[in-house]
Every structure is written in C-alpha cells, then in structure tokens.
C-alpha cells in the first residue's frame, strides 16, 4: 500500500540522518506515525481489501508469526519492516 511505503520512506530518511542509531528508532517511528495520522487514513478493512485486490505485497518478514496472526508485511526497507 502506498501509505505504508510513504511512512516507511519517511522513517528511513529520518533514521539515516541519525546514522541509524538504534536507540532513536522508536522515537523516530512514533513521531512519523503521529505526524501522518495513518490510523485516520487507512482502516483495517481497507488493508484486507487491498490484500485481496493486489498482485504484489512485500515478502512476509515475521516468519515465526510473533507479531500478528497472521502478520502481514506492508513495507520492507533495508533496516526495518512494517507489519500489521
């Protein structure tokens, strides 16, 4: 989904500016989520519908299914991924 690509890219850019300092990642991600109000732009049902109508989604990253049941990866970057 494009919204997840956009927020993933935003987080990636900001984190890169801080030389990928791991301790800063949670704060950077939380700020990006708050700024984009992702929850106001996409609903869980929209995600489900998108999954049934698209031909490509990123490869699943959480193979052990520790995040969700099932975890669905919507963004994969070089250093992190976004699952729902």
C-alpha positions as YAML, in Angstrom:
chain: A
units: angstrom
residues:
- id: 1
  name: UNK
  ca: [0.00, 0.00, 0.00]
- id: 2
  name: UNK
  ca: [1.32, 3.39, -0.92]
- id: 3
  name: UNK
  ca: [0.68, 4.95, 2.51]
- id: 4
  name: UNK
  ca: [2.92, 2.36, 4.13]
- id: 5
  name: UNK
  ca: [5.61, 2.93, 1.51]
- id: 6
  name: UNK
  ca: [5.46, 6.66, 2.24]
- id: 7
  name: UNK
  ca: [5.72, 6.33, 6.00]
- id: 8
  name: UNK
  ca: [8.42, 3.68, 5.66]
- id: 9
  name: UNK
  ca: [10.45, 6.01, 3.43]
- id: 10
  name: UNK
  ca: [9.91, 8.91, 5.86]
- id: 11
  name: UNK
  ca: [11.18, 6.83, 8.78]
- id: 12
  name: UNK
  ca: [14.12, 5.56, 6.71]
- id: 13
  name: UNK
  ca: [15.17, 9.12, 5.75]
- id: 14
  name: UNK
  ca: [14.96, 10.42, 9.29]
- id: 15
  name: UNK
  ca: [16.74, 7.45, 10.80]
- id: 16
  name: UNK
  ca: [19.52, 7.69, 8.19]
- id: 17
  name: UNK
  ca: [20.13, 11.32, 9.24]
- id: 18
  name: UNK
  ca: [20.96, 9.93, 12.70]
- id: 19
  name: UNK
  ca: [23.33, 7.30, 11.29]
- id: 20
  name: UNK
  ca: [20.81, 4.56, 12.06]
- id: 21
  name: UNK
  ca: [21.27, 4.93, 15.80]
- id: 22
  name: UNK
  ca: [19.12, 2.07, 17.09]
- id: 23
  name: UNK
  ca: [18.12, 3.77, 20.34]
- id: 24
  name: UNK
  ca: [16.49, 6.59, 18.30]
- id: 25
  name: UNK
  ca: [14.40, 4.34, 16.07]
- id: 26
  name: UNK
  ca: [11.34, 4.06, 18.38]
- id: 27
  name: UNK
  ca: [11.12, 7.83, 18.76]
- id: 28
  name: UNK
  ca: [11.56, 8.45, 15.03]
- id: 29
  name: UNK
  ca: [8.92, 5.85, 14.15]
- id: 30
  name: UNK
  ca: [6.46, 7.16, 16.75]
- id: 31
  name: UNK
  ca: [6.86, 10.74, 15.52]
- id: 32
  name: UNK
  ca: [6.30, 9.68, 11.91]
- id: 33
  name: UNK
  ca: [3.17, 7.75, 12.87]
- id: 34
  name: UNK
  ca: [1.82, 10.70, 14.83]
- id: 35
  name: UNK
  ca: [2.56, 13.18, 12.04]
- id: 36
  name: UNK
  ca: [0.98, 11.11, 9.28]
- id: 37
  name: UNK
  ca: [-2.09, 10.06, 11.31]
- id: 38
  name: UNK
  ca: [-2.02, 6.77, 9.48]
- id: 39
  name: UNK
  ca: [-4.93, 5.49, 11.56]
- id: 40
  name: UNK
  ca: [-7.13, 8.25, 10.14]
- id: 41
  name: UNK
  ca: [-6.22, 7.44, 6.53]
- id: 42
  name: UNK
  ca: [-6.47, 3.67, 6.43]
- id: 43
  name: UNK
  ca: [-8.71, 1.19, 8.21]
- id: 44
  name: UNK
  ca: [-8.10, -2.49, 8.88]
- id: 45
  name: UNK
  ca: [-10.78, -3.35, 6.30]
- id: 46
  name: UNK
  ca: [-9.02, -1.26, 3.65]
- id: 47
  name: UNK
  ca: [-5.87, -3.26, 4.29]
- id: 48
  name: UNK
  ca: [-7.76, -6.54, 3.93]
- id: 49
  name: UNK
  ca: [-9.43, -5.39, 0.70]
- id: 50
  name: UNK
  ca: [-6.10, -4.23, -0.68]
- id: 51
  name: UNK
  ca: [-4.57, -7.62, 0.04]
- id: 52
  name: UNK
  ca: [-7.30, -9.33, -1.95]
- id: 53
  name: UNK
  ca: [-7.07, -6.98, -4.92]
- id: 54
  name: UNK
  ca: [-3.33, -6.52, -5.33]
- id: 55
  name: UNK
  ca: [-0.97, -8.85, -7.14]
- id: 56
  name: UNK
  ca: [2.11, -7.91, -5.13]
- id: 57
  name: UNK
  ca: [2.77, -7.45, -1.44]
- id: 58
  name: UNK
  ca: [6.16, -7.43, 0.28]
- id: 59
  name: UNK
  ca: [7.53, -10.78, 1.42]
- id: 60
  name: UNK
  ca: [6.48, -11.69, 4.92]
- id: 61
  name: UNK
  ca: [9.25, -10.87, 7.39]
- id: 62
  name: UNK
  ca: [7.87, -12.30, 10.65]
- id: 63
  name: UNK
  ca: [8.05, -15.96, 9.72]
- id: 64
  name: UNK
  ca: [7.60, -17.05, 13.35]
- id: 65
  name: UNK
  ca: [4.31, -15.08, 13.49]
- id: 66
  name: UNK
  ca: [5.26, -13.29, 16.70]
- id: 67
  name: UNK
  ca: [3.56, -10.00, 15.81]
- id: 68
  name: UNK
  ca: [0.16, -10.91, 14.43]
- id: 69
  name: UNK
  ca: [-1.90, -13.84, 13.39]
- id: 70
  name: UNK
  ca: [-1.06, -13.84, 10.59]
- id: 71
  name: UNK
  ca: [1.45, -10.99, 10.43]
- id: 72
  name: UNK
  ca: [1.24, -9.12, 7.14]
- id: 73
  name: UNK
  ca: [4.27, -7.17, 5.97]
- id: 74
  name: UNK
  ca: [3.27, -3.95, 4.17]
- id: 75
  name: UNK
  ca: [6.68, -2.28, 3.98]
- id: 76
  name: UNK
  ca: [10.16, -3.72, 3.78]
- id: 77
  name: UNK
  ca: [13.16, -1.44, 3.95]
- id: 78
  name: UNK
  ca: [16.87, -2.14, 4.22]
- id: 79
  name: UNK
  ca: [16.84, -1.94, 8.04]
- id: 80
  name: UNK
  ca: [13.25, -2.43, 9.20]
- id: 81
  name: UNK
  ca: [9.82, -3.53, 8.10]
- id: 82
  name: UNK
  ca: [6.23, -2.60, 8.91]
- id: 83
  name: UNK
  ca: [3.80, -5.39, 9.79]
- id: 84
  name: UNK
  ca: [0.11, -5.25, 10.57]
...
